[in-house]
Amino acid sequence: MKISKLLPIWTLFWLSIVNLHAQNAPSPEKIKFVRQGVRRFIFDEKLALPLASLIPEEIIGMPSMYPVKHHLSTQAEILLKNKQLILQSTHESQTSIWFGGFNPFATYSIELGHLEGNGDVGFEFTNQEKTSQFLIKVQFFNNQIVGVQQKIISQGKTLSEGAITNKGFKKGGIPQKIILQMLGSGLTVFAQSEGQIIPIGQSDFSQYLDLRKKECLHTYQSHLFVSLQSGRVEVNKVSSVLGAGMGLADIRAITYEDGEPMLDQGRLWYTMSIRGRALPHHIQGVFSMNPSLFDLKLEGIVLFDRNDGLLRNEIASHIFYDRKEKLWRGLTTGFSAYANPQEKKQLLAIEGTKDPRFGFSIMKATPFGIVGDIEDPHILYDSKAKKWRILTCENQGGYKAVMLESKDWNKNYQKIAGPVSHNSTGTSIQKIGDQRYCFSGSQEREIFIYSYPYLQSVGTLKMDLPPWDEKAGTRVWPNVVQLPDGYPFKYVALMMDRYNYPNLEGPNWTYGAIYLYHGVE
């Protein structure tokens, strides 16, 4: 007897609809992604959040607005003229001019008009009592930049003093701008001339003074520092910003607890790592973009508090808004452990009540038992399974995707799938149609697609003009997002490349440019 004779008509109708939907459901390996644009943001002023500035033409009442401290008996003459702040002296002098508070992850810059004679120009960060001092000086002589110096004083004692000039540095003309990128436990100094930005100095200093301490954020002040043997310094502007650095990477959509991408105010929201120089120098940035445009905007940065007195610059985060609990939650990768040999890399559960998308935010971070060489976590709540699931990469003879599962969002995870056979990076879970799939970059010149949750091979992502060439690294983050009706395309993907910024020394993970793709079935 045929089954159809045993089933009610409404049941047959329902089965036919389900079957038709299954037949028409898109399969991600059949979607074609076409590149729409590419940008490399290199200390881009449009992607910067202002903290403090000294603009000479705005100054009326300098003793109150920008207090001056002379350190020697011979004092430099200070002038405000032709929209410039001018310091000049025929004898040895040292001068500090306050211009703002301190943030150990900010980018500081000095726009120069002219330097002449012999001296230094740079930044001084100190506490109010002057018992701690962090000093970065760019040396000039006879109209040339000749080196970069660092001096660190803690509790009144000099802990470090000397050159941090890059070994490949070549003496050159006076730059238009000096850029100091502070990176919590390290820094890089750049010189900008005629649009070209060249690294001239770099340092790792946490063994002397850990500027990630909350007390530094709360008590330090920032000063323009000028020392002259004899000469003249003309300054057009001094500023500090939360900036987008010289490269962006680790792109992940901010979601709700069920993995649905957050499309708010007509914009998609992303976490990206603002690249410093190496690990642990990167910073967790938050960006937004109208998915029908390529108008990437820096909205904020997020630091992480493990209740140990430090503000941590973890990255490769997944942030979601838990609508039931009305909390911002997520996971991050504890790369800040690289600043302390005694610490171990691990995944951290993060949580906060403040919307971390805007401005300068701090989220609480807590270890939850996933310790080791594990990174790139993506978490969601599967209401059908009534389980929290994490797709992440674990180093098992190379990074490989694994799926973890727990009844609790922040503890007791067990592996249920993986490791996959292919190298994995930037693992993420996204819906195509009504079905979830897992995506992973790789070193194999492919972006792999797996079933959810058991990581069976589905295929590879089809792209014209992928974000690599024959020689470039291909471990990119796929970051595929499905859009609602009303857009001229159904899918959007932001990816990065892995081209490092030139002329830096030592470990260097300073990629990359941002690539925009639209996908159609």
SVG drawing of the C-alpha trace seen along z (x, -y; Angstrom):
<svg xmlns="http://www.w3.org/2000/svg" viewBox="-6 -85 80 87">
<polyline fill="none" stroke="black" stroke-width="0.4" points="0.0,0.0 1.3,-3.5 2.3,-5.7 0.2,-8.5 -3.0,-6.6 -2.1,-6.4 -1.4,-10.2 -3.9,-13.0 -4.0,-15.5 -2.6,-18.4 0.4,-16.2 1.2,-15.5 0.9,-19.2 3.3,-20.1 5.8,-17.4 5.7,-18.7 6.4,-22.2 9.4,-21.1 10.7,-19.0 10.3,-21.9 12.1,-24.3 15.0,-21.8 15.4,-21.5 15.4,-25.3 17.6,-26.1 20.9,-27.6 24.1,-25.7 27.0,-28.0 29.6,-26.4 27.3,-27.5 27.2,-31.2 29.6,-33.4 31.3,-36.2 32.5,-39.1 35.0,-41.6 33.6,-45.2 36.4,-47.2 39.6,-47.2 41.2,-49.6 44.3,-49.6 43.8,-52.1 47.2,-53.5 46.8,-55.9 43.8,-57.2 42.5,-60.4 38.9,-59.6 39.2,-56.3 40.1,-58.0 38.4,-58.7 39.7,-62.0 41.1,-62.0 43.1,-65.2 44.7,-67.9 46.8,-71.0 45.9,-73.3 47.9,-76.5 45.3,-78.8 42.8,-77.8 45.0,-78.8 43.9,-81.8 45.3,-81.7 48.0,-79.1 49.0,-79.0 45.6,-77.6 44.9,-75.5 48.4,-74.0 50.6,-74.4 54.3,-74.6 57.1,-73.0 60.7,-74.1 63.2,-71.5 66.4,-73.5 67.4,-77.0 67.7,-78.1 64.2,-78.3 63.2,-78.1 61.2,-80.9 57.6,-79.9 55.7,-81.7 52.3,-81.4 52.7,-82.7 51.4,-82.0 49.1,-79.2 52.2,-77.5 53.6,-76.7 57.2,-77.7 59.9,-76.8 63.4,-78.3 66.6,-78.6 70.2,-79.4 71.3,-77.4 70.4,-74.0 66.8,-73.8 64.1,-71.1 60.4,-71.9 57.2,-69.9 53.8,-71.2 50.7,-69.4 48.2,-68.5 46.0,-65.7 45.4,-62.6 47.0,-59.2 45.9,-56.0 48.4,-53.2 46.7,-52.1 46.4,-55.5 48.1,-56.9 50.0,-60.1 51.2,-62.5 53.1,-65.7 52.6,-67.7 55.8,-69.7 56.4,-72.9 60.2,-73.0 63.1,-71.8 66.5,-73.5 69.6,-73.2 70.2,-70.3 67.7,-68.7 64.8,-66.3 61.1,-66.4 58.7,-63.8 56.3,-62.8 56.5,-62.6 54.0,-60.6 54.2,-61.1 52.2,-60.7 51.4,-63.9 54.3,-63.4 56.8,-62.9 58.1,-59.7 57.2,-57.7 58.1,-58.9 57.9,-57.4 59.8,-59.4 60.0,-59.0 62.4,-61.4 63.1,-61.8 66.5,-63.3 67.3,-65.9 70.6,-67.6 71.3,-69.8 67.9,-69.4 67.9,-65.7 66.3,-63.0 69.1,-61.0 67.6,-58.6 64.9,-57.7 65.5,-57.5 63.5,-55.9 63.7,-56.7 61.8,-54.9 61.7,-56.0 59.7,-54.2 59.6,-55.2 62.2,-57.7 64.7,-55.3 65.9,-55.1 65.1,-51.6 65.9,-51.9 67.5,-54.6 68.9,-54.4 68.3,-54.2 65.3,-52.3 66.1,-53.3 65.3,-50.6 68.5,-49.0 67.5,-49.7 66.9,-53.4 68.6,-55.9 69.1,-59.5 66.6,-61.7 65.0,-65.1 62.6,-66.5 59.3,-64.7 55.9,-66.4 54.6,-64.2 55.9,-62.0 53.5,-59.2 53.8,-57.2 51.6,-54.1 51.3,-53.0 50.6,-49.3 50.2,-48.6 53.4,-46.6 55.2,-48.0 55.3,-50.8 56.3,-51.8 57.5,-55.3 56.8,-56.4 57.9,-59.4 55.6,-60.7 56.8,-62.7 54.8,-63.5 52.3,-60.7 55.0,-58.0 54.9,-56.6 58.1,-54.8 58.8,-53.1 61.9,-54.6 61.8,-53.1 60.3,-50.3 60.4,-48.9 59.0,-46.3 59.1,-47.6 56.7,-45.7 59.6,-44.2 60.4,-47.8 57.0,-49.4 53.6,-47.9 51.6,-50.8 48.5,-48.5 48.1,-49.1 44.8,-50.9 46.7,-53.4 48.6,-54.5 45.4,-55.2 44.0,-57.1 47.1,-59.1 49.4,-59.7 49.4,-62.9 50.6,-63.5 53.1,-66.2 54.8,-67.5 58.5,-67.3 61.2,-69.4 64.8,-69.6 67.2,-72.0 71.0,-72.4 70.4,-75.3 67.6,-75.5 64.0,-76.0 61.0,-73.7 57.8,-74.7 54.7,-72.6 51.4,-72.8 49.4,-70.3 49.7,-67.7 47.0,-65.1 46.1,-61.7 43.4,-59.4 42.1,-55.9 43.1,-55.0 42.9,-52.1 46.7,-51.6 48.4,-50.4 46.4,-47.2 43.2,-45.5 42.5,-41.8 40.4,-39.1 37.1,-40.4 34.0,-39.0 30.4,-40.2 28.9,-41.1 25.7,-39.0 22.9,-38.2 23.0,-35.1 21.6,-32.8 24.3,-33.9 22.1,-36.3 24.3,-39.2 23.5,-42.5 22.0,-44.9 21.4,-48.0 20.9,-51.6 21.2,-50.2 24.7,-49.0 26.5,-45.8 28.9,-45.8 32.2,-44.1 35.1,-43.4 38.5,-43.7 42.0,-43.6 43.8,-46.9 47.3,-45.7 50.3,-46.9 53.5,-45.2 53.6,-41.7 51.9,-39.7 50.8,-41.0 50.6,-44.5 47.2,-44.4 44.0,-46.1 40.4,-45.0 38.5,-47.5 34.8,-47.8 33.7,-49.0 30.5,-49.5 29.5,-49.5 26.4,-50.0 26.3,-46.7 25.3,-48.3 28.3,-50.7 32.0,-50.5 32.0,-53.1 33.9,-51.4 33.9,-53.4 35.8,-53.0 33.3,-53.1 35.3,-52.1 38.0,-49.9 37.5,-47.3 39.9,-46.4 39.5,-43.5 39.7,-43.4 40.7,-40.1 40.6,-41.8 44.3,-41.8 45.0,-45.6 45.7,-45.4 43.7,-46.5 44.3,-43.7 44.4,-44.1 42.9,-40.8 41.8,-40.3 40.1,-37.8 36.9,-38.3 33.3,-37.4 30.9,-39.8 27.2,-39.1 24.2,-40.7 22.3,-38.3 18.7,-39.5 17.3,-37.3 19.9,-38.4 20.2,-41.9 24.0,-41.6 26.9,-42.0 28.8,-38.8 31.3,-36.8 34.7,-35.2 38.1,-36.5 41.6,-35.1 44.1,-35.8 47.0,-37.0 48.0,-39.5 49.7,-36.5 52.6,-37.0 53.6,-40.1 54.3,-37.9 56.2,-34.6 54.5,-33.3 51.0,-33.5 49.3,-31.0 47.3,-31.7 43.6,-30.7 40.1,-31.6 38.3,-34.0 34.6,-34.6 33.7,-38.3 30.7,-40.2 29.5,-43.8 26.4,-46.0 27.8,-48.9 27.3,-48.8 30.9,-48.0 30.4,-49.2 31.0,-52.9 34.0,-54.8 36.4,-53.3 34.9,-50.2 36.1,-47.7 34.6,-44.2 35.1,-41.8 37.1,-38.7 37.2,-35.4 39.1,-32.1 36.8,-29.2 39.1,-26.2 40.0,-26.3 43.8,-26.8 46.4,-26.3 47.1,-27.2 43.4,-27.9 42.1,-30.9 39.4,-32.5 36.3,-31.4 32.7,-31.9 29.9,-31.2 26.1,-30.8 23.1,-29.3 21.4,-26.6 17.8,-26.6 16.9,-23.3 19.8,-21.5 19.4,-23.7 23.2,-23.9 25.9,-26.6 28.4,-25.8 31.8,-27.2 33.6,-26.8 37.3,-27.5 40.8,-26.6 43.1,-24.4 46.7,-23.8 47.0,-20.1 49.9,-19.8 48.6,-23.1 45.5,-25.0 42.4,-22.8 38.7,-23.6 36.9,-21.9 33.3,-22.2 32.7,-22.4 29.4,-22.2 28.0,-23.0 24.7,-23.7 26.4,-26.8 27.7,-29.6 30.9,-30.0 31.9,-26.6 32.0,-22.8 32.7,-22.6 33.3,-19.3 34.4,-18.5 31.7,-17.1 33.4,-17.4 36.8,-17.9 39.6,-18.4 39.0,-18.8 41.8,-17.7 42.5,-21.1 44.4,-24.0 41.9,-26.4 41.7,-30.1 38.9,-32.6 36.3,-30.0 32.7,-31.2 29.2,-30.0 26.6,-31.6 23.2,-30.8 22.7,-30.3 19.0,-30.2 17.7,-28.7 20.6,-26.3 23.8,-27.0 27.2,-26.3 30.8,-26.6 33.4,-28.6 37.1,-28.5 40.1,-30.2 43.2,-28.1 46.8,-28.1 45.7,-26.0 44.5,-28.8 40.9,-27.9 38.1,-28.9 36.5,-25.7 32.8,-25.1 31.7,-22.5 28.4,-21.3 27.0,-22.5 27.6,-21.2 29.6,-18.1 32.1,-19.6 31.5,-17.4 33.1,-18.7 30.6,-20.7 33.0,-22.4 34.9,-25.6 33.8,-29.3 33.8,-30.6 35.4,-34.0 36.6,-36.1 39.8,-37.9 40.5,-36.3 42.4,-38.4 45.8,-36.8 48.1,-36.2 50.6,-33.4 53.0,-34.4 50.7,-35.9 49.5,-34.1 45.9,-32.9 44.9,-32.3 42.1,-34.9 38.8,-35.2 35.8,-34.4 33.2,-36.5 30.2,-35.7 26.9,-37.4 23.4,-36.8 21.3,-39.9 17.5,-40.4 15.4,-41.3 15.8,-44.8 19.5,-44.7 20.7,-44.2 22.6,-41.1 21.9,-38.4 25.4,-38.0 28.3,-40.3 31.7,-39.3 34.6,-41.4 38.0,-39.7 41.6,-40.8 44.9,-40.0 48.1,-39.1 50.6,-41.6 52.7,-42.9 53.6,-46.6 57.2,-47.1 60.4,-48.0 59.5,-46.7 61.9,-44.5 61.5,-41.2 58.1,-39.4 55.6,-41.2 51.9,-40.6 50.8,-43.9 48.4,-42.9 46.1,-43.8 43.9,-45.5 40.1,-45.1 38.3,-43.5 34.6,-43.8 32.7,-41.0 29.0,-40.7 27.5,-37.3 24.7,-36.1 23.2,-32.6"/>
</svg>
